[in-house]
Amino acid sequence: MSDKYAHSTDFEPAVVIPQGASFADMVAMKGHRNIGDRINTEIIQRLIDANTRSLARSDFPDFNDKQKLGDGKEMVDRLSNLVAIFEKKELDFSQHRAEHDDLLGDAYEYLMRHFATESGKSKGQFYTPSEVSRVIAHVIGIDHNNTVSSTTAYDPTCGSGSLLLKIAAQAGRHITLEGQENDVTTAGLARMNMILHDFPTASIQQGNTLADPKFVDGEQLRRYDYVVANSPFSTKTWTQGVTPERDPFGRFGWGVPPTKQGDYAFFDSQHEEHRKRCVHFAARRAVSRQRGRKNSYCAGEVGHFEGHCRPAA
């Protein structure tokens, strides 16, 4: 963040780097016996206090965690070495300020993608492949000619935010981005992803979209110009915290989805939230059916999201 925003000349910079909370200040802490506590209190907490809209404490690890980092000199050495890695000249991106330069953001997405692969996790858990995101962006028809800065796009299961960012890239301008993600850590990844891709004002909220939707206007779900999602596939616990028959937002007017097929619940929720263009990522379902899953399929007309879900023949 220091590379991108520390020397901003904007009157009201999108991300504020308080005095004493830059990466240079973190470098000065190397070798200090209380380096972990100082990073937490003098760097991280100051950043959070200065950017309450875009940052949360859950976005950051505990740099004073003795169980993970060791105690005494072991912690000091480990954190000092970590800071030294990012201090290398080849990782100094502060001079990369060309217009539309997403070097930092692209590097961040690269690391997320490869982390998923190396850890053995499904990257779909928090990362929508860029190829899929681009296809969805083209399908909904968003572009520079039909958007303005107040155009809104929402992802109810946003993961690390990669799909929202591709929608914004296709729009070719800064539009209003909002998203919700159930996993605390992944929501933090999304907020950082937005900041590094120059969308620091994007609103990413953490919580269960079905049980506790965060984006509401009064007693109704907020409506958007574009709604996109790569929602969890066949979630079997989607009814936890939800009473579909008495849903206060009226999301299940098409009927209550099967207990073990929560992706239809997200489908219903998106229908209630959309205004112009809405795409539910159905590619997984098509792939699953090819693998022998014959119990159901889903189809929809993208233009006004007039879709139907019915048992497969």
Helices and strands as residue ranges (DSSP letters): H 2-5, H 23-27, H 35-38, I 39-44, H 45-50, G 57-59, H 66-69, H 73-86, G 89-91, H 103-119, G 123-125, H 130-139, G 144-146, E 152-155, H 162-171, E 176-181, H 184-196, E 203-206, E 216-217, E 220-221, E 226-229, G 244-246, H 263-273, E 277-280, H 283-290, E 296-301, E 306-311
